[in-house]
Amino acid sequence: MLEQLGIDFKFILVMAVGFVLLFLLLKKFAFGPIFNVLQQRQDKIRGDLDEAESRRNEMIRLQHDYEERLAKIEDEARDKIQAAVKEAQAARDEIITKAQADREAIVARSTQEIEREREKAMSLMRDQIALMATTGAERIIKQHLNTSGHSELIDDVIAGISQNASQNGAAPSGSGSGGVR
C-alpha cells in the first residue's frame, strides 16, 4: 500500500535514521549548550532573587533597628524634657521661697525701723515736754504769783508747746490748758 502511494519504505527509514542522527547531533552540540545557558541563566536569576530577598530581609531588620533607636531617642528626649521641667520647677520653688524669706526679712526690718523711729519720736516729745514743763516752772518761780501773771504764763507755755509741736510735725495732744498743770 505504501508503494501504491509512491512512498518508498527505504527512503522513510533513511530519513528516520537521519532525523535521529540529526536530533542526537543537535542535542549534543546545540541543545546541550542552549540548555546549559538556560540552566545558568535560571540559576543566576534564582541567585539574584535569593540575594534580593536577603537584602529585603536585611532592609526590614535595619528598619526595625532604626525604629527602635528612634523610639529610644524619643524616650530619652522625653525623659530629658521632664527632668528639665522638674529642675525648672525646683528652681522656681527655690526662688519663690527665697523671695518670700527676703520679703519677710524686709518687712521685719521695716517694722523694727518704724518702731525705733516711733520710740525716738516719743522720746523726743517727752524731752520737749519735760523741757517746756521745766521752763514753765522756772517762769512761775521767777514771777510773783499773781492771777494775771499766772494766766499769762499758762498762755505762753501753751503757745510754746504749739510752736514746738508744729516744728516737729506733731499736733499738740489735748486742747486748752489741760496739757500743762
Phi, psi and omega in degrees: 000326176293327180291322180296328179277347178090028180251129180262128183294323180297317180298318179294319180296315179296319180293322179293316178296320178296320179295317180296316178297315178299318179297317179295318179294316179295321180296317182287316187259337182248304184293323180301305178296324179294315178296322178297316178297316179296320179294316177298318179297316179296318178296319179296317179296316178299317178297317179297319178295318178297318179295319178296320178295318179294321177295320178297316177298319178296319180295319178297317178298316178296322178296317177296318176302313181299315180296321177296315178298318179298319178296319178297317180297318178297319178296316179298317180297317179297317178297318180295320179296317179295321178295319179295321178296316179297319179296319178295320179295320178295318178297319178298314179298320179295317179296317180296316179298316180295319179296320179294319178296317178298318180298315180296322178294319180295317179297317180297315179297318180296317179298317179296318181294319178298317179297318178298316180296320179296315179296321179296316179295318178297318179296317179296318179296320178298318180297317181293320179296318179296318179297317180293322179295319178294316179299316179297319180294322178297315181297321180296317180294320183292324182272155173280134184286108170228166186292319181290319178293323180294317179296317179296321180296318179296318179297320178296318181295317179296319178296320179295320178296317180297319180294315180296321180294319181289330177288328181267357177084013179245141178278146179294142179271142182082177180220156178070218185261016181285346183283331184235138179232000000 
